[in-house]
Every structure is written in structure tokens, then in C-alpha cells.
Amino acid sequence: MKNRLLVVLAACALALGHAATSTTIASSGALLVSNNFDSGPGSFRDAIDQANADPGVTHIQFTGAVTVVALQQSVIFTGSQALTIDGNGAALDGSGIALGAAFLATGGGDLAISRLTVRDAPAEGITVEVPASATGTIHVSLFRVEILNNLGHGVLVNDQEDPSTTDGVQPNANGSAASVAVSVVNSRFVGNGYSASDRDGLRVNEGGDGDLAITVKHTLAADNAADGIEVDERGAGDVIVDVFGSEVLRNGQFDPEDLDDGFDIDEYNDGSVIGVVSWTTASDNYEEGLDFNENNAGDLRVDLTHVQVNGNREEGVDYEEDDDFAGGGDLGLKIREKGVGDLNATLSGIDASDNVIGGISVREDAAGSLRSAIEHATTVGNTGRGIDFDENAAGDLAAAVVDTTSLTNTDMDLRADQQAPGAGSFVLSRVTYATIGGNVPPAP
């Protein structure tokens, strides 16, 4: 029976046009990576070469015998088919590569990588380049991956023609018509980007007419040179974000002239930023903890629940419909609406303490009303105001603070400021505070 099975496997390999000594085909249909060699039969590079040659290869499985693959040059997947790579606990070590990413995918198919470590590459650990001709939605899934100490972005998913600025030439952010959907679960991005300014733990660029969707769950992005996670959407399309149970810590220290954030979303053209961040910590980053910006036509609607943002050197959370604001500064949480329109913000379970300028600031600057409720929040020990509601033009201010502690902030602990000609109301319930100010008296 064993001899017959070996004959069947050999026949399968020959039917695909490979010698019997090439990477084994498992009974599941996956190519098996069976050794630690950089190339040759049974290697990861050989499996990718076979996938490049045969669109029927859609699954690559590392065996338990593979521990560390010491790459001597980039491994490049050019196929257009969807590909699943199961690393089974193995690592790709890119320290022997002279130039380039450890793994590069350019064909435009969906890519799913699990149980794999990618480390020490001279550029990106993993790069996915979306072809200019792509349509539909390109899915990239990372499950239980570890992306460690790569000198470029830890992972780059790029649908922009030229997202960087070099030699004074402005970037060309045009991209394909495709949408990009990235899912990251149970993964780690640590210590990446220490080669040049603006190299992130995870970077996702979308430049065409499609949407950019990103899901991050039970994931750590820590000690990366620039942003722990950056999302850059420059075409007509939305950013849809879902973050749960994750941490972005101590990111952004590399470039003193351009320090960076924990999690940065930039939506530049027509389109909205929509989603939720829950049970997540964004602390001790060198600029903002969460920095979400929506520019031009579109909405900014991201719910925060059970979020901790402590010890960041600028805002813990900065939500702005337009982030081009000189003199912004070092708050725990800032929500600002600068154009014509209302600002509606409900904040629950926020801890914004020990920040350089203040705790929570909710601000509406042009024609439109400000309506905000803060509940179950803590703002303690900020240098500045603990909680600040600020309505600066025609429009009404309606604010409520419930089950909240705001103490030992250097300026006022609670402030609500309504400028003429609008009217204001401010309701407190079960709030602990030391000082309160502003021209809207609190209602019992």
C-alpha cells in the first residue's frame, strides 16, 4: 500500500511538469516545504517557483521539520492566483539578502499567510504590490505571523504608484481600481523600519477608486521606527476600520524631525473613515496613539469603546476632519470638526491620563453644532485640561459627562465653552472632579 501511494504522488508531480525530486505534493493538494535550504527541491523558493509556473498551485505548507530558512535573496511570487502559505511555526531570515524584501507578491491574487515569522530583511519583511490593472477586491490575510526587525516596513500592502517622496519629487498616489482588504489576527509587528524615515510596522496604501478595509484583532505593534500601523487612502473610497483587543506601543521614535504614531489613518480625497476601535491600548507612542484624519468630502465615524491611551507624546487619540492645524498639541483625545457640519461624539470607557497638554478635547470650529457624551472615562494628571468641550461658531453645544473621574489636571478638570450666537447645555452625573470652568454652567 505504501509503495502504491508513493507511485501516485510521483505521478502527480510528473503530471504537473515537475521532476519527482521537486517539492512534494501533499495529499491535500498543497506543496510541502520540507527543508531549511534557500533553494532546491523541498525549499520554500522552489515551492514559490512552482506556484509561479502553475496557477493550479494555491497552497504551500511548511512541514514541522522546517525551522529557519536563511534566505540569500528575495522570494518573489508572480502568480495571479490566490495563494495560502502555512508556515507551521517556521521563520524566514532575511539577514543574508543584499537588497529587497524577504517575500514579495506582485501578481494581484489574494494572499493568506499564517504561522510564519519573517525577520531581519534589509527592506520589507513582506511586500504585496497590487498591479495597476487590478479590479475587484484584493484580500491579504495574516494570522499568527511575527514580523520582526526588518529594516523597511514590516509588511507593506501597496496600491499606489509611488507613495514616497524622493529627491524633491512629489509622490504619485494613483492606484488601481481595486479595493484592498487586509485582515491581521493574533500577530506581532515589532522593531521594524530602522533604516529611513516613515517606515512602519504595517503599512497599507490604497490610491485608486476602491475602498480600504483593515481588520486588526489580538495584535501587537510595538517599538517600530515610524507608525506601528499606517493606513493611507488617497483615492475616491472609504476606509473601513475594525480594531479589537490589540496594542500599539512605543512606536515612532526614529526620525526626530517627523516622529510618528501608534495607529495612523489618513483619508485624503472623497470618502469616509468608518468603523470601531474597542478593547485596545495605544500608549507611549512618540506622537499620537490613534491619529485618524479625514480630509475633503466624507464623514469621520469611528466608535471608541474601552480604549486606553496613556503616555503618548502628543494626542492619545486625535480625530480630525482636517488635520492641517498649526499648533495642535499633546492631548489624550482630540476630536475636531473644522468645516461646516455637526460634530456628534460619544466616548465610553476612555482612559486619557498623563498626557503632555490635556486629556480629552472635543471641538467644533465652523457652522454646526457640537453634541457629545462622555461616560466611564478617566482623565487624571494631564498637563492642561482634563475634559474640554469647545463650540466656536454658530451652533449649539450639548455635552454630558457621566460616571467619570477627572482629577489633578494642571488647568481645569472639566470645561465647556460655547461662543455666541449658539446656546449651550452641560449635564454632569456621578462625576468626580476638582475644578470646572467655561461659560456654560453645569446642570445638575
C-alpha positions as CSV (number, residue, x, y, z in Angstrom):
1,M,0.0,0.0,0.0
2,K,2.9,2.4,0.9
3,N,4.6,1.7,-2.5
4,R,1.4,2.3,-4.4
5,L,0.9,5.7,-2.5
6,L,4.5,6.8,-3.5
7,V,3.8,5.9,-7.1
8,V,0.6,8.0,-7.0
9,L,2.5,11.0,-5.5
10,A,5.2,10.7,-8.1
11,A,2.7,10.6,-10.9
12,C,1.0,13.7,-9.5
13,A,4.4,15.5,-9.6
14,L,5.1,14.5,-13.1
15,A,1.6,15.4,-14.2
16,L,2.3,19.0,-13.0
17,G,5.5,19.0,-15.0
18,H,8.0,18.7,-12.1
19,A,10.6,16.1,-11.5
20,A,9.9,13.6,-8.7
21,T,12.7,15.2,-6.7
22,S,10.9,18.6,-6.5
23,T,8.9,19.9,-3.6
24,T,6.5,17.2,-2.5
25,I,2.8,17.4,-3.2
26,A,0.8,16.5,-0.1
27,S,-2.5,14.5,-0.3
28,S,-4.3,17.8,0.5
29,G,-3.0,19.3,-2.8
30,A,-0.5,21.6,-1.0
31,L,3.1,21.8,-1.9
32,L,5.2,20.8,1.1
33,V,8.3,22.8,2.1
34,S,10.4,20.1,3.7
35,N,13.8,21.7,4.4
36,N,15.6,24.8,5.5
37,F,17.6,25.4,2.3
38,D,17.5,28.7,0.4
39,S,16.8,26.9,-2.9
40,G,16.5,23.5,-4.5
41,P,14.0,20.6,-4.1
42,G,11.9,20.9,-1.0
43,S,12.7,24.5,-0.4
44,F,10.3,27.5,0.0
45,R,11.8,29.1,-3.0
46,D,11.2,26.0,-5.1
47,A,7.5,25.9,-3.9
48,I,7.0,29.6,-5.0
49,D,8.7,28.9,-8.3
50,Q,6.3,26.1,-8.9
51,A,3.3,28.3,-8.0
52,N,4.6,31.0,-10.4
53,A,4.7,28.4,-13.2
54,D,1.4,26.6,-12.4
55,P,-1.8,28.6,-11.4
56,G,-3.2,25.4,-10.0
57,V,-0.8,25.7,-7.1
58,T,-2.8,27.5,-4.4
59,H,-1.4,26.1,-1.1
60,I,2.1,25.9,0.3
61,Q,2.6,24.0,3.6
62,F,5.8,24.0,5.7
63,T,6.4,20.7,7.4
64,G,7.4,20.5,11.1
65,A,11.0,19.8,10.0
66,V,11.5,23.4,8.8
67,T,12.8,25.8,11.4
68,V,14.7,28.7,9.9
69,V,15.1,29.4,6.2
70,A,18.2,31.6,5.7
71,L,17.3,33.5,2.5
72,Q,20.1,34.7,0.2
73,Q,17.8,36.7,-2.0
74,S,14.2,37.8,-2.1
75,V,11.5,35.2,-2.8
76,I,9.1,36.6,-5.4
77,F,5.6,35.3,-6.1
78,T,4.4,36.5,-9.5
79,G,1.3,34.3,-9.9
80,S,-2.2,35.8,-10.2
81,Q,-4.0,33.0,-8.3
82,A,-5.0,33.1,-4.7
83,L,-2.2,31.6,-2.5
84,T,-2.2,30.3,1.0
85,I,1.1,29.9,2.9
86,D,1.1,28.0,6.2
87,G,4.5,28.4,7.9
88,N,3.7,25.9,10.6
89,G,6.0,27.8,13.0
90,A,8.9,28.3,10.6
91,A,10.9,31.6,10.1
92,L,12.2,33.3,7.1
93,D,15.5,35.0,8.0
94,G,16.4,37.8,5.6
95,S,19.7,38.9,7.1
96,G,21.6,37.3,4.2
97,I,19.7,39.3,1.5
98,A,21.7,42.1,0.0
99,L,18.7,44.2,-1.2
100,G,14.9,43.9,-1.1
101,A,12.1,42.3,0.8
102,A,12.2,38.8,2.2
103,F,9.0,37.9,0.4
104,L,7.3,39.9,-2.4
105,A,4.0,39.2,-4.1
106,T,3.2,41.1,-7.4
107,G,0.6,39.1,-9.2
108,G,-2.6,40.6,-7.7
109,G,-4.1,37.4,-6.3
110,D,-5.4,37.1,-2.7
111,L,-2.7,36.1,-0.2
112,A,-3.1,34.4,3.1
113,I,-0.1,33.8,5.4
114,S,-0.3,32.0,8.7
115,R,2.1,30.8,11.5
116,L,5.2,32.3,9.9
117,T,7.9,34.6,11.3
118,V,9.7,37.0,8.8
119,R,12.7,38.8,10.3
120,D,15.8,40.9,9.6
121,A,15.3,41.7,6.0
122,P,17.2,44.8,4.6
123,A,13.9,46.2,3.3
124,E,10.3,45.0,3.9
125,G,9.6,41.7,5.6
126,I,6.6,41.1,3.3
127,T,5.5,43.3,0.4
128,V,2.3,42.9,-1.6
129,E,2.2,45.1,-4.7
130,V,-1.2,45.5,-6.3
131,P,-1.0,45.6,-10.1
132,A,-2.3,48.8,-11.8
133,S,-4.8,46.7,-13.8
134,A,-6.3,45.1,-10.7
135,T,-10.1,45.2,-10.1
136,G,-12.5,43.8,-7.5
137,T,-11.0,43.4,-4.0
138,I,-7.5,42.2,-3.2
139,H,-7.5,40.3,0.2
140,V,-4.4,40.0,2.3
141,S,-4.8,37.9,5.5
142,L,-2.1,37.5,8.2
143,F,-2.8,35.0,11.0
144,R,-0.3,34.3,13.8
145,V,2.6,36.0,11.9
146,E,5.5,37.6,13.6
147,I,7.2,40.4,11.6
148,L,10.4,41.3,13.5
149,N,13.3,43.7,12.9
150,N,13.0,44.3,9.2
151,L,14.7,47.5,8.1
152,G,11.9,48.7,5.9
153,H,8.2,48.4,6.6
154,G,7.5,45.2,8.4
155,V,4.6,44.5,6.0
156,L,3.7,46.7,3.0
157,V,0.5,46.3,1.1
158,N,0.7,48.9,-1.7
159,D,-1.9,50.0,-4.2
160,Q,-0.2,53.4,-5.0
161,E,2.1,54.0,-8.0
162,D,4.7,55.9,-5.9
163,P,3.8,56.5,-2.3
164,S,7.1,58.1,-1.3
165,T,8.8,61.4,-1.8
166,T,12.5,61.2,-3.0
167,D,14.8,63.9,-4.3
168,G,12.1,66.5,-4.1
169,V,9.8,64.7,-6.5
170,Q,6.3,64.5,-5.2
171,P,4.7,61.1,-4.9
172,N,2.2,59.8,-7.4
173,A,-0.6,58.2,-5.3
174,N,-2.6,56.9,-8.2
175,G,-3.5,53.2,-7.8
176,S,-5.7,50.5,-9.4
177,A,-9.5,50.4,-9.5
178,A,-9.4,47.6,-6.9
179,S,-10.3,47.8,-3.3
180,V,-7.9,46.4,-0.7
181,A,-9.0,44.4,2.4
182,V,-6.3,43.5,5.0
183,S,-7.0,41.2,8.0
184,V,-4.5,40.8,10.8
185,V,-5.2,38.4,13.7
186,N,-3.0,37.2,16.6
187,S,0.1,38.7,15.1
188,R,3.1,40.8,16.1
189,F,5.0,43.7,14.4
190,V,8.0,44.6,16.4
191,G,11.2,46.6,15.8
192,N,10.7,47.3,12.1
193,G,11.7,50.3,10.0
194,Y,15.0,51.5,11.4
195,S,16.6,52.4,8.0
196,A,14.8,55.6,6.8
197,S,12.1,57.9,7.8
198,D,8.5,56.8,7.6
199,R,9.0,53.0,7.7
200,D,6.1,51.4,9.6
201,G,5.3,48.1,11.3
202,L,2.3,47.6,9.0
203,R,1.6,49.9,6.1
204,V,-1.4,49.7,3.8
205,N,-1.7,52.1,0.8
206,E,-4.7,52.5,-1.5
207,G,-4.6,55.1,-4.3
208,G,-7.4,54.4,-6.8
209,D,-11.2,54.5,-6.6
210,G,-11.6,51.5,-4.3
211,D,-12.1,51.2,-0.6
212,L,-9.5,50.2,2.0
213,A,-10.7,47.9,4.7
214,I,-8.5,46.9,7.6
215,T,-9.2,44.5,10.5
216,V,-6.8,44.1,13.4
217,K,-7.5,41.8,16.2
218,H,-5.4,40.5,19.1
219,T,-2.3,42.0,17.6
220,L,0.7,43.9,18.9
221,A,2.6,46.7,17.0
222,A,5.4,47.9,19.2
223,D,8.8,49.7,19.0
224,N,8.6,50.3,15.3
225,A,10.6,53.2,13.9
226,A,7.6,55.1,12.4
227,D,3.9,54.2,12.8
228,G,3.0,50.9,14.4
229,I,0.2,50.7,11.8
230,E,-0.4,53.2,9.0
231,V,-3.3,53.3,6.6
232,D,-3.1,55.7,3.6
233,E,-6.2,56.0,1.4
234,R,-5.8,58.7,-1.3
235,G,-8.4,58.0,-4.0
236,A,-12.2,58.1,-4.0
237,G,-13.1,55.5,-1.5
238,D,-13.7,54.8,2.2
239,V,-11.5,53.5,5.0
240,I,-13.3,50.8,7.0
241,V,-11.5,50.0,10.2
242,D,-12.2,47.3,12.8
243,V,-9.7,47.1,15.7
244,F,-10.3,44.8,18.7
245,G,-8.1,43.6,21.6
246,S,-4.9,45.0,20.2
247,E,-1.9,47.1,21.4
248,V,0.1,49.8,19.7
249,L,3.0,50.8,22.0
250,R,6.2,52.9,21.8
251,N,6.1,53.5,18.1
252,G,7.5,56.4,16.1
253,Q,10.9,57.4,17.6
254,F,13.3,57.0,14.6
255,D,13.1,60.5,12.9
256,P,13.2,63.4,15.4
257,E,12.0,65.7,12.6
258,D,9.0,63.6,11.9
259,L,8.0,61.5,14.9
260,D,5.2,59.1,14.4
261,D,2.1,57.4,15.8
262,G,0.7,54.2,17.1
263,F,-2.1,53.8,14.6
264,D,-2.4,56.4,11.8
265,I,-5.2,56.6,9.3
266,D,-5.1,59.3,6.5
267,E,-8.0,59.6,4.1
268,Y,-7.2,62.3,1.6
269,N,-9.9,62.6,-1.0
270,D,-13.6,62.0,-1.2
271,G,-14.6,59.2,1.1
272,S,-15.3,58.5,4.8
273,V,-13.4,56.9,7.7
274,I,-15.9,54.4,9.3
275,G,-15.5,51.7,12.0
276,V,-14.8,50.8,15.5
277,V,-11.8,50.5,17.9
278,S,-12.5,48.5,21.1
279,W,-10.6,46.9,24.0
280,T,-7.4,48.4,22.6
281,T,-4.4,50.2,24.1
282,A,-2.4,52.9,22.2
283,S,0.2,54.1,24.7
284,D,3.7,55.6,24.9
285,N,3.9,56.4,21.2
286,Y,6.1,59.3,20.1
287,E,3.2,61.3,18.6
288,E,-0.5,60.3,18.7
289,G,-1.7,57.0,20.0
290,L,-4.6,56.8,17.5
291,D,-4.4,59.5,14.7
292,F,-7.4,59.3,12.4
293,N,-7.8,62.1,9.7
294,E,-10.5,62.5,7.1
295,N,-9.9,65.3,4.5
296,N,-12.2,66.6,1.8
297,A,-15.8,65.3,1.3
298,G,-16.8,62.5,3.6
299,D,-17.6,61.5,7.2
300,L,-15.5,60.5,10.2
301,R,-17.4,58.0,12.2
302,V,-15.2,55.7,14.3
303,D,-16.6,54.5,17.7
304,L,-14.2,54.1,20.6
305,T,-15.0,51.7,23.5
306,H,-12.7,50.5,26.2
307,V,-9.7,52.2,24.8
308,Q,-6.6,53.2,26.8
309,V,-4.4,56.0,25.5
310,N,-1.7,56.9,28.1
311,G,1.7,58.5,27.9
312,N,1.7,59.5,24.3
313,R,3.9,62.5,23.5
314,E,1.1,64.2,21.5
315,E,-2.7,63.3,21.5
316,G,-3.6,59.9,22.8
317,V,-6.5,60.0,20.3
318,D,-6.7,62.6,17.5
319,Y,-9.8,62.5,15.3
320,E,-9.9,65.4,12.8
321,E,-11.9,66.0,9.7
322,D,-8.9,68.1,8.6
323,D,-5.5,67.7,10.3
324,D,-3.9,70.8,8.8
325,F,-3.9,72.6,12.1
326,A,-0.9,74.6,13.3
327,G,-0.3,74.5,17.0
328,G,-2.2,71.3,17.7
329,G,-0.9,69.6,20.7
330,D,-0.3,66.7,23.1
331,L,-3.8,65.8,24.3
332,G,-5.1,62.4,25.4
333,L,-8.0,62.5,22.9
334,K,-8.9,65.3,20.4
335,I,-11.9,65.3,18.1
336,R,-12.1,68.4,15.9
337,E,-14.6,69.4,13.1
338,K,-13.2,72.3,11.1
339,G,-15.7,72.7,8.3
340,V,-19.4,73.3,8.0
341,G,-21.2,70.5,9.7
342,D,-22.1,69.0,13.1
343,L,-19.9,67.0,15.4
344,N,-21.5,64.2,17.3
345,A,-19.2,62.2,19.6
346,T,-20.0,59.6,22.2
347,L,-17.0,58.3,24.2
348,S,-17.2,55.4,26.5
349,G,-14.6,53.7,28.7
350,I,-11.7,56.1,27.8
351,D,-8.6,56.4,29.9
352,A,-6.7,59.5,28.8
353,S,-4.2,60.3,31.6
354,D,-0.7,61.7,32.0
355,N,-0.5,63.4,28.6
356,V,1.5,66.5,27.9
357,I,-1.2,69.0,27.1
358,G,-4.6,67.6,28.1
359,G,-6.9,64.7,28.4
360,I,-10.0,64.8,26.1
361,S,-10.8,67.7,23.7
362,V,-14.0,67.8,21.6
363,R,-14.0,70.9,19.3
364,E,-16.3,72.3,16.6
365,D,-15.0,75.4,14.8
366,A,-17.3,76.3,11.9
367,A,-21.1,76.5,11.4
368,G,-22.6,73.4,13.1
369,S,-23.5,72.0,16.5
370,L,-21.4,70.0,18.9
371,R,-23.1,67.2,20.7
372,S,-21.0,64.9,22.9
373,A,-21.4,62.5,25.7
374,I,-18.5,61.1,27.8
375,E,-19.1,58.2,30.1
376,H,-17.0,55.9,32.2
377,A,-13.9,57.9,31.4
378,T,-10.7,58.8,33.4
379,T,-8.6,61.9,32.8
380,V,-6.0,62.2,35.5
381,G,-2.7,64.0,35.7
382,N,-2.7,65.7,32.3
383,T,-0.7,68.9,31.9
384,G,-3.7,71.1,30.8
385,R,-7.4,70.4,30.9
386,G,-8.9,67.0,31.7
387,I,-12.1,67.3,29.6
388,D,-12.7,70.2,27.3
389,F,-15.8,70.9,25.1
390,D,-15.4,73.8,22.7
391,E,-18.0,75.2,20.3
392,N,-16.6,78.2,18.5
393,A,-19.1,79.4,15.9
394,A,-22.8,79.4,15.0
395,G,-24.2,76.2,16.5
396,D,-25.3,74.8,19.9
397,L,-23.3,72.9,22.4
398,A,-24.9,70.0,24.3
399,A,-22.5,68.0,26.4
400,A,-22.9,65.3,29.1
401,V,-20.4,63.7,31.4
402,V,-21.4,60.5,33.3
403,D,-19.6,58.2,35.7
404,T,-16.3,59.9,35.0
405,T,-13.3,60.9,37.1
406,S,-11.2,63.9,36.1
407,L,-8.6,64.9,38.7
408,T,-5.2,66.6,39.2
409,N,-5.1,68.1,35.8
410,T,-2.9,71.2,35.7
411,D,-5.6,73.5,34.3
412,M,-9.3,72.8,34.7
413,D,-10.6,69.3,35.1
414,L,-13.9,70.0,33.2
415,R,-14.6,72.8,30.8
416,A,-17.5,73.6,28.4
417,D,-17.1,76.8,26.3
418,Q,-20.0,78.0,24.0
419,Q,-19.3,81.0,21.9
420,A,-22.1,83.3,20.6
421,P,-24.6,83.1,18.9
422,G,-25.3,79.5,19.9
423,A,-26.8,78.1,23.1
424,G,-25.2,75.6,25.4
425,S,-26.0,72.9,28.0
426,F,-23.8,70.8,30.1
427,V,-25.0,67.9,32.3
428,L,-23.0,66.1,34.9
429,S,-23.9,62.8,36.6
430,R,-21.8,60.9,39.1
431,V,-18.7,62.8,38.2
432,T,-15.6,63.3,40.4
433,Y,-13.7,66.5,39.6
434,A,-11.7,69.2,41.3
435,T,-12.1,72.3,39.2
436,I,-14.5,73.3,36.4
437,G,-14.6,76.3,34.1
438,G,-16.0,77.7,30.9
439,N,-19.0,79.9,30.1
440,V,-21.7,77.1,30.2
441,P,-22.7,76.4,33.7
442,P,-23.2,72.7,34.6
443,A,-26.7,71.5,35.1
444,P,-27.4,69.1,38.0
